[in-house]
Amino acid sequence: MADPVDEALKLIQSKPEGVLQSELWKELGVDSRKCSRIVKKLEEGGLIERSEFRKDGIKTFLLRARQLPVNPGDLLAGDELIPCINCELECLVEECHPLMDWMYQLAIVQHTE
């Protein structure tokens, strides 16, 4: 069975406009009390932002995922920086040779560690 906290975070992250807490518990299939505990964990963990919202005159909360900083290590393959950062080519990802080479190098580095 999936962790409801992880499921809630995935659902919130999938909706950049945010999710109403009054709808989240229904989508997760949990009661409103359990949803409140899930939201509290996510908010205390710094993973979401919660702001007061009124829908049809009823107070609820709008939940939005926080943007986490990029891990610089995710931009490196060994000592090589991802080629897309300063690339001026207009290409399709599937056909970009510099990117494919970089990904190949990344796979080699991860495989040898």
Stockholm file with secondary structure:
# STOCKHOLM 1.0

chainA/1-113         MADPVDEALKLIQSKPEGVLQSELWKELGVDSRKCSRIVKKLEEGGLIERSEFRKDGIKTFLLRARQLPVNPGDLLAGDELIPCINCELECLVEECHPLMDWMYQLAIVQHTE
#=GR chainA/1-113 SS CCCHHHHHHHHHHTCTTCEEHHHHHHHHTCCHHHHHHHHHHHHHTTSEEEEEEEETTEEEEEEEECCCCCCGGGGEETTEECTTTTCCCCCCGGGCHHHHHHHHHHHHHHHHC
#=GC SS_cons         CCCHHHHHHHHHHTCTTCEEHHHHHHHHTCCHHHHHHHHHHHHHTTSEEEEEEEETTEEEEEEEECCCCCCGGGGEETTEECTTTTCCCCCCGGGCHHHHHHHHHHHHHHHHC
//
